[in-house]
Amino acid sequence: MTFLRTNRTANDRPNHRPNACAAGLRMAALVALPVLALSVACGGADDGTGGTKKDDAIADVPRTQASGATKDADKPSAPPAGKSAFYDAQMKYVQCMRAKGGYKDFPDPKLSGYLDWVKVEKIASQPGQNEAYKGGKNQVCAPEMQAALAVEPERDEQKGYESMLAHAKCMRDNGVSRFTNPTMSGGHAQPGGDPNPASPVLDPESPTYKKAREACRSKLIDSVEGMQ
């Protein structure tokens, strides 16, 4: 999804992340809220659109350089040693999601401070639970989400781009042949994925896509995991 670029505003940085189906939900959430999300795709034998596997040429990496929870709501997890202001802010968001947002099992952030999108996606994939991408029921935790976005560390856009590029290639290698490369725009890494997000052509619920997504998760670093 929001899923959290160099000094971006709360409205253009994702704070959290999705699957191809969830990608649409998270993109919608991004318009309504500064959500850090979007889908992670991976493939098997086909991409659910009749396309066959092929090795698409990978564009040269641009050298543009930019710097770059779980238990009970009333029982927050112990923070790790050396925690950052970003981690602290994300924990406040997580605690709000548990206590007020309607998700008592919302997962702790990773040690990096970024949300654990594998677990968030599992929650949000349940019928009627897509608010997990959007700050909880009635967006009650939007202020905490925005506060976390405000203290997110400056991203290394080059590393983010290279991570998403490796992920896109992995998706195609695993059968999702139409998965597109990320791009660089204005010094910021923009995610790839469905070639037509407004009218998706990839099927994130297909066995091939799900299998590829699992195979390629490790290609995404924490700072971009919720974006592509």
C-alpha positions in Angstrom: 0.0 0.0 0.0 1.4 3.6 2.0 3.9 1.1 2.3 6.2 4.6 3.7 11.3 9.1 -0.9 13.2 11.9 -0.2 11.2 14.3 2.0 7.8 13.2 0.6 4.6 14.5 2.0 2.2 12.4 3.8 0.0 12.3 0.7 2.6 10.8 -1.7 4.3 8.3 0.5 2.9 4.8 1.2 3.0 3.8 4.9 2.1 0.2 4.4 1.7 -2.7 1.4 -0.7 -5.5 -0.9 -1.4 -8.4 -3.4 -2.5 -7.7 -6.9 -6.1 -7.6 -5.9 -5.2 -5.6 -2.9 -3.1 -3.4 -5.1 -6.2 -1.7 -6.4 -7.5 -1.3 -2.8 -4.3 0.2 -1.6 -4.1 2.5 -4.6 -7.6 3.7 -3.8 -6.5 4.1 -0.2 -3.5 6.1 -1.3 -5.8 8.7 -2.9 -7.9 8.9 0.2 -5.1 8.8 2.7 -1.3 8.8 2.9 -1.2 5.0 2.9 2.0 3.1 2.4 0.8 0.2 0.3 0.7 -1.7 -3.0 0.9 -5.2 -4.3 3.6 -7.7 -4.4 3.3 -10.0 -7.4 5.1 -13.2 -8.2 4.4 -15.9 -10.8 4.0 -19.5 -11.7 3.2 -20.7 -15.2 0.9 -17.9 -16.4 -0.3 -14.5 -15.3 -4.0 -15.3 -15.4 -4.4 -13.4 -18.7 -3.3 -16.1 -21.1 0.2 -14.7 -21.4 3.1 -17.1 -21.6 6.3 -16.8 -19.6 9.1 -14.8 -21.2 12.2 -13.0 -20.2 11.5 -9.3 -20.8 14.6 -7.1 -21.2 15.5 -5.2 -18.1 16.1 -1.5 -18.5 19.5 -0.1 -17.4 19.4 1.0 -13.8 19.3 4.8 -13.9 22.1 6.4 -11.8 20.0 9.1 -10.4 20.9 9.3 -6.7 18.7 10.3 -3.9 19.4 9.8 -0.2 18.2 8.0 1.0 1.6 -5.4 15.8 0.4 -8.5 17.2 -0.8 -9.1 20.8 -3.3 -7.1 22.8 -4.0 -3.4 22.2 -3.4 -2.8 25.9 -0.2 -4.8 26.0 2.3 -3.3 23.5 5.3 -5.3 22.6 8.7 -4.4 24.1 10.6 -2.1 21.6 13.9 -3.3 20.3 17.2 -1.9 21.5 18.3 1.2 19.5 14.7 1.9 18.3 14.2 5.0 16.2 11.7 7.8 16.3 10.1 6.2 13.2 9.8 2.8 15.0 8.2 4.6 18.0 5.7 6.4 15.8 4.8 3.2 13.9 4.2 1.5 17.2 1.8 4.2 18.2 0.0 3.6 14.9 0.0 -0.1 15.5 -1.4 0.3 19.0 -4.2 2.6 17.7 -5.1 0.0 15.0 -5.4 -2.6 17.8 -7.3 -0.5 20.3 -9.5 1.7 18.0 -9.0 0.6 14.4 -10.7 -2.8 14.8 -7.6 -5.0 14.3 -6.6 -6.4 17.6 -4.0 -8.7 15.9 -2.4 -5.9 13.8 1.3 -6.8 13.6 4.3 -5.0 15.2 6.5 -3.1 12.7 9.8 -4.5 11.7 13.0 -3.4 13.5 13.5 -1.0 10.6 10.2 0.7 11.6 8.4 -0.3 8.4 5.2 -2.3 8.6 5.3 -6.1 8.2 3.4 -6.3 4.9 3.2 -10.1 4.8 1.1 -10.0 8.0 -0.8 -6.9 7.1 -1.8 -8.4 3.8 -3.0 -11.5 5.4 -5.4 -9.5 7.6 -6.5 -7.2 4.9 -7.2 -10.0 2.4 -10.2 -11.1 4.5 -13.6 -10.1 3.3 -14.5 -6.5 4.4 -11.1 -6.0 6.1 -9.4 -3.7 3.6 -9.5 -0.9 6.2 -6.3 -2.5 7.5 -4.6 -0.6 4.6 -6.4 2.7 5.4 -5.9 3.6 9.0 -8.6 1.3 10.5 -12.4 1.7 10.8 -13.5 5.1 9.6 -9.8 6.0 9.3 -9.6 6.5 13.0 -5.9 6.0 13.1 -5.1 8.4 10.2 -3.4 10.9 12.5 -1.0 8.3 13.9 -0.3 7.1 10.3 0.5 10.6 9.2 2.7 11.1 12.2 4.7 8.0 11.3 5.1 9.1 7.7 6.4 12.5 8.9 9.4 10.9 10.7 10.1 8.1 8.1 13.9 8.1 7.4 14.9 9.6 4.0 14.9 6.8 1.4 17.7 5.7 -0.8 15.8 5.9 -4.0 18.5 4.2 -6.0 18.4 1.1 -3.7 14.7 1.2 -3.8 14.6 1.2 -7.6 17.1 -1.6 -7.9 15.1 -3.7 -5.4 11.9 -3.2 -7.3 13.7 -3.9 -10.6 15.0 -7.2 -9.3 11.5 -8.1 -8.0 9.9 -7.3 -11.4 12.3 -9.5 -13.2 11.7 -12.3 -10.7 8.0 -12.0 -11.2 8.4 -12.4 -15.0 10.8 -15.3 -14.5 8.2 -17.0 -12.4 5.5 -16.7 -15.0 3.9 -13.3 -14.6 5.1 -12.2 -18.0 3.3 -8.9 -18.1 4.7 -7.5 -14.8 6.3 -4.2 -15.6 9.6 -2.6 -14.5 9.7 0.3 -12.0 10.7 3.7 -13.3 12.5 6.7 -11.9 10.6 10.0 -12.0 11.9 13.3 -10.5 14.5 11.3 -8.5 11.9 9.0 -7.0 11.5 5.3 -7.6 8.0 4.5 -9.0 6.8 0.9 -8.7 6.1 -1.4 -11.6 3.5 -4.1 -11.7 0.2 -4.3 -13.7 0.7 -2.6 -17.1 -2.8 -1.1 -16.8 -3.6 -0.3 -13.1 -6.8 1.5 -14.0 -8.1 -1.6 -15.6 -5.9 -4.5 -14.2 -4.9 -7.3 -16.6 -3.0 -9.4 -14.0 -4.9 -11.8 -11.8 -3.4 -11.7 -8.3 -5.6 -14.5 -7.2 -4.3 -17.0 -9.8 -2.1 -19.8 -8.6 0.7 -18.6 -10.8 0.6 -15.1 -9.4 0.4 -16.2 -5.8 3.3 -18.7 -6.2 5.4 -16.0 -7.9 4.6 -13.5 -5.2 5.9 -15.8 -2.5 9.0 -16.6 -4.5 9.9 -13.0 -5.1 9.1 -11.4 -1.7 12.7 -11.4 -0.6 13.7 -9.1 -3.6 12.0 -6.1 -2.0 13.7 -4.2 0.8 11.6 -2.9 3.7 11.3 0.7 2.4 9.6 -0.4 -0.8 7.9 -3.6 0.2 4.5 -1.9 0.4 4.8 -0.2 -2.9 5.1 -2.8 -5.6 
